[in-house]
Amino acid sequence: IERLNDLLVLQMKTEQKYLECINQIFHRGVRSFFVTQAQTKNSFVHQLALEIQKLGGEISPFDTTVAKHFPFYDDLRTISFEKVLEQCIAMEREMIVLYDAIITTQDLEETTEYLLLKQKRELENLLSEQRIEEYKIHERLVS
């Protein structure tokens, strides 16, 4: 349950970061990416919280004042679209590695393993070359 809580808090922090950035960025392709990612994180947070409760655990509190901005937050208005997207993708890939670590090293309930695998696949789908190309095309069309 501790690892699930760690993952839950990480998802909450990441969701908050995406939401903070949405109104700070001019690139519409990246803004679209942020909105999609924030919505996905929100869904993951609710699913993980329910799973933790179902397993009899308590949900870790999350202090929103502690969450740090993305490393590129202060440069959002000047940084290139490609650089922002590249950094976000790297961060999301690290999240996938965390999912793998939890899935492979924990003795998980079947429903928990299913949930984590489902969320991991959804993250991978959001980071597929096709989806990333859609954001790039969207950015070129609106800029």
N, C-alpha and C positions, 0 to 999 in steps of 0.2 A: 504494500500500500504506500510505503514511503516513496518508492520510485514513481508510482503513478501520481502521487502528489507533486513530486518534483516536475514531472512532465506537465501536469495541470498548471502549476505556477509559471512555467516557461511559456506555455501556450497563452496564458493570460497576459504576461508581460509583452509577448510578441504582438498579440492583438492590440494592446494599448499603443504600442509603438507605431503600428500601421495606421491606426486611427489618428494619432497625432500628426502623422506625415501627410495625410490625405489633403488637407487644406493648405499645406505648405509648399506643395509641388506644382509646377507649371506643366510638366509633361503629362499629357492625358493618358498615354499608354501606361506609364508607371502608376498614375492615380487609379486607373482601372485595375491594375495588378494589386495595388494596396487594398482597394475595396474588396476584391475577391478574396485576398488572403485574410483580411480582417473578419469577413463573414465566415470563412472556413474555420479560423481559430475560435470564433465564438461558438460555433457548432461543436467543435472538438472539446472545448471547455465544458460545455453542458453535458456532453456524453461521458467525459472522464469523471466529472463530479458525480453523476448518477452511478457510474460503475464503482467508484470508491465507496459511496454510501451503501450500495448493494452488497459490497464485500464486508460491510460493518466498520469501515474506517471513517475517520473524520477528515473533512476537507481542510487543507492548510489555508490559513488566512493569507490574503494577498494585500500588501500595502502598496497602493498605486503611486505613492510618493517616492518609492524606492526604485521603480523601474527607470532605467537609464534610456536615453534616446539611442537610436541607431547611430553608429559611428559617423555617418554622413549627414545626420540631421541638420547641423548648422550650415551645411553647404547645399541643401536641397534646391535652393533657387538658382544656383550657379553650376552645379554638377551635371554632367551629361546624363542623358536618359540611359545610355548603355551602362554607365558606371553604377548608377543606382540599381538598375535591374540585376547587374552582375553581383553586386554585394548582397542583395536580397536573396538571390538564388543560392549563393554560397551559404548564407545563414540557414535557409530552408533545407539544404542538403545536410547540414550538420544536425538538424532536427531529425532527419530520416535516419542518420547514423545512431542517434539516441534511441529512436524507436527500435531499430535492429538490436541494439544492446539490451534493451529491456525484454524484448521478445525472446531472444536467444539465451539470456542468462537467468531469467526468472522462472520459477515454477508457477505458471499462471493458470487461473481458472480458464476454462474453455471460452466463456463469454468475453473475458478480458482479453485473451489472446486474439479472438475474432475482432474485437473492437480496435485493438492496436494495429492489427494487420490491415483492417479496412481504412483506418485513418492514414496509415503509412502509404497505402496504395493511392489514396486521394491526393496526398502531398506529391507523390511521384507523378501523378497525372497532371497536377497543376504546374509541375516543372518540366513537363515533356517538351521536346523541341517544338512540337506543333503549337502548344499553348503559348510558349514564349514567343514564337514567331507571330502569333496573333496579336500579342501586345505590341510587338515592334511594328507590325503593319498598321495597327490602330494609331500608333504614335506618328508614323509617316503621313497617314491620311489627315490627321488633325493639325499637324504642325505646318 
